[in-house]
């Protein structure tokens, strides 16, 4: 299983910047949030 497939299954991942800042990204299915679509 590659990283892309793992991310698509979990729906969230963490980006670590070069200065050590961690940004958690959560991918929400647009079908469950029709009032706030993400482009």
Secondary structure, DSSP 8 states (H G I E B T S, - for coil): --HHHHHHHH-EEEEE-TTS-EEEEE---TTT-TTS---
